[in-house]
Amino acid sequence: MTRTKVAIIGSGNIGTDLMIKIARLSVALEMSVLVGIDPNSDGLQRAARMGFATTAGGIEGLVLMPEFAEITIVFDATSAGAHARHDAILRRHGKRVIDLTPAAIGPYTIPSVNGEANLDAPNVNMVTCGGQATIPIVAAINRVAKVHYGEIVASIASKSAGPGTRANIDEFTETTSRAIVEVGGATRGKAIIVLNPAEPPLIMRDTVYCLCEDGDRDAITRSIAAMVSEVQSYVPGYRLKQVVQFEHFGSNRPLHIPEMASTGRTEFTGLKVSVFLEVEGAAHYLPAYAGNLDIMTSAALKTAEKIALRMSQGAMA
């Protein structure tokens, strides 16, 4: 298959890690241009050393480059606020867009859950690093026992959070919460992110709490294990930290959950399922503690490769 040429907007941690992954790992994509706004950024300098075209002129600079005409897919690794303008410009030029910000203009896409569903969309949204790590678990539980409430806590090393990530904290919680419902299948979702300043930095840790219908605990455990294996196929450092925890709440001892008030059911009876995860990064750019980069860029790469294959098959049909 002829490799599909791509560009990345954003020369920070996420964009640089994604660039390295495409260059080292992808047989379907060809890295063409890295776009930034700071000519002295490490990402742009590294791209130039690797032989890729660069511009510090933002998206306007990209559009003016001769390479732009041959680019099919553009990744946006900037900020939610900037993405709306980028998306409008890129769509006018007929480019396919993969959004690594929490802007959520396009449909939420998590490869292990709904990776085949949005391959024809002009813009797909990769939710957030926390969403990529935890929503597969919510979906795995939901396919066995209906999840009424899903809550996730994503803890990442402060050193792995660049300016874009820090600027998007509110969007992170809102986008992830919505995706817990829309992709994970929960009736209601809540997301929390923690920037951990510990030294030395700790790897990404994620906790998933689900309140679901009483169901077969062995079947839930098997479903989670199968989902973990699926995510590991594109994020090798993704793993369960300990065995799945179960707690039953009966009518004589219901659990009170104020966050479920909008569902009309604040007194919960059924199973509480607790899942503890960690994500070790592949250290393509930042050290292995930056699993939040790894799961986001790996998911985006997986999605782009599927889109490229779909487009290639369509061209041959």
N, C-alpha and C positions, 0 to 999 in steps of 0.2 A: 504494500500500500504506500502511495506517495505520502510523505509526511505533511501534516497540516501546519502552516506557519502561524505563530502566535506572538502576541505582544503582551506585556505586563505593564499596567499603570501603577506606580507606587514602588519606590526604590528603598523602602524600609525593610524591617525584619521579615515580614510576610512575603513581600514581593521578591526579595533576594533569595529567600529559602526556596520559593516556588521556581525561580529561574534555575537554580542549581539542580533541583529535582528534574525539571524538564530536560536539562542538558545531559544529566547522568543516567536517567532511568527510562525516559520515554522513547519508544520506537514509533509512536504514532504522531508525535508533535515535534515541530522544529522551532526552537527559540529564535526569535528574530530581533525584537526591540524591547529594551527596558526603558520606561519613561519615569522621570522624576521632576522635581522642581529645584533641587539643590545640586549644582554641578559637583560639589565636593562630597556628596554622600558616598558612603562606602559601597552601597549597592551599585550606583552608576560606575564607579571606578572599577569595581570587580567585574561588571558586565563588559566593560571595555577591554579588560585584560583577558577575558574569556572569548573575545572576538565578536561580541554582539553589538549591534547598532544601539546607540543611546541618544536620548535628548533630555535636556533639563528644562525644556519649554512646556512641560505639561501636555495635556491632550492636544492643545493647539499645535505644539511642536510635532507630535506624532502624526497628525493629519497631513502636515506639510512634507513628511519624509517620503522619499521614493519607495521605501519598503512597505509603506502603509497599504498600497494597492493590493499586495499579495497576501496580506494578513487576513486570516479568516476568523480567528477567535481572539478576543481580547479579555484578559483577566483584569479586574479592578481590585487592587489591594490598597486603596487609599482610605477614605472615610465615608460614612453614611451620607454626610452632608454633601460631599463632592460627587458622590456616585450618580445622583439624579441628573446632573448636568452632563457627566461623562456618557451616561446611558443614552440620553437624547441625541448627542452628537454621533455616537457610534452607530445607533440604529439608522440614522439618516444615511450613513455610508454602508449599510447592509452588513455590519459586523455582528457576529454572535458574541454575547457578553456573558462572562461568568463572574458573578459578584461575590467577592470575599469580604464585603462589608456587611453590617447589619441593616442596610437600607431596605431590603425586602421588596424591591420593585417586581422582581420575577418570582416564580413559585419556589418554595422551599425545597431543597434537594439534599438528601442524605443518601449516599450510594448504597448502603446496606439495607435501607428501608424502602426508598422509592426511586432508586437510581435509574430505572428505565422509564419513569413516568413523564419526564419533562425534557426529553432529548430534542424535541422540535421547538421548544420555547426560544424566543429571541434573546431572553435574559433569564438566567437561573441564579438563584440565591443560595449560597452555601451556609446560611444561618449564621452560626458562630462556632468558635472552637469548642465551647462548652456544649452547645447543641449537638455538634458532630460526635462528641464523646458519649453523651448521655441519652439522647433521644432514641438511638437504637435499642437501648435497654428498656425504655418505656414501651416501645413498640413490641419488643419481645415478650414482655409481661402481658400487654394488652391482647396479643393474639391467643393467649390462653385464658386469661381472666380479665374482664373489663376493668380498665383503670379509670377511677372516678377523679383522682387527684394525683398529679405528678409534680414533685418538687426536686429541683436539682441544685447542687452547690458545686461550682467549679472553682478550684483553687489553683492559681498559676503563679510562677515565680515573677516577682516584680521586675526583675531584670529582663524578662522575656516580653514585657508589655511596652511596645513603642508608643510614640505620640498618638498614632491613629487609634490604637486599642484603647488608650486612656481617654481619648476624646469621645469614644463610642460606648462608654459604660452604660448610659441610660438606654441606648438603642440595643445593647447586648441583652439586657434583662427583658426588654419588651419583645424583641424578635424571638429570643429563645423561648419565652413563655408561650407565645402564640404557636411556635412550631411544635412544642410539646403536645399541643392540642391537635393541630392540623396534620402533623406527620406522625407523631407518637400515638395519637388516638385517645389521649386522656380527655376527660370532660373539662377539666380545668388544670392549668399549669402555672408554675412559679419558678423563676430562675434567680439565682444569686451568684455573683462573681466575687472572688476574694483575690486581691493582689498581695501575695505573701512576700514580705521583705526579708525573709530569713537568709542568713549567710552561713554556710554556702547555700546557694539557691536549691530549692526542692523541686522535684519533677511535678508535673501536672497531676493533681488528684481530683477526682470527681466522685460525688455521692449522689445516688438516686434514691428517692423515697417515693414509693407508689402505694396508694390506697386503692385496693381493687376488690372485686367480688371474691368470696371464698372459692378457692379452686384447688386443683391438684398441685401440691407443692413440688413434687418430682417433675411434673410436666413443665411448670414454670422454670425450674432450675435448668432443665434440658433446653428449653427455648432460649434462655439467657446464654447458655454455653454455646449454642449454635450461632447466636448473633455475635458473640464475642469472636468466634472463629471467623465469621464473615468479615467483620471489621479488620481483624488481623491480616486478612488477605491483602489489604492495601496500607495498613498501619501496623507494622510488626510489633511495635512497642506498646500496643494497647492490650491491657490484661486486667483480670479480676484481681483485686488486692486480697480478698478473703472470700470465704464461702458466702452464698446468699443467705440473708437473715430473714426470718419470718416471725410475725407476731399477730396473733388473732385477737380481734375485738368483737365480743358478743353483745347481745342486747342487754345483758346485765352489767357490761362494762364498755360502753361505747366510747369512741374517741371523738373529742370535740375539736373541730377544725374550722375556725372562723373564716379562713380563706375560701371555703366552699359555700359561703352564704349565697352567692349568686346562683348556685345550682339548686337551692332550696333544701339542701341536705347538709347541715352542720354537724349532726351526730352520726358518725360513721361506724358501721359494723361490717366486718369482713377482715381481709388480710392486709397488713402493712408489710410491704416487701422492701428491704433495704439492700442496696447493691453498692459496693465500694470498688472504685476503679483507679488505675493509674495509667498514665500515658508517657512512656519514655520516648524522647525524640531520637531521630536518626542522626542528629548532629551534622546535617549537611551544611548548616550555616551557624546557628547558635549551638551551644553545648546541649547534651542530652536532656538537661532539665527542661528544655523548651518544647515539651510535648504538645503544647497548645499550638505552636507553629506547625508541627509535623502533621497533626491530625487535620488541620484546616487545609494546608497545601496539598496533602495527599488526597483528600477528598475532592479538591478542585481538580487535581491532575486526573484522577480516576474519571470524573465527570466529563472533562474535556476530551479524554481519549474515547469515551463512549460516543460523544457528539461527533467527533471526527470520523469514527467508524460508521456511524449512521449516515453522515453526509456522503462518505465514500460509497457506501452501498446504494444510496439514492442516486448518485451520479452514474453508477454502473447499470442501474435498472433500466 
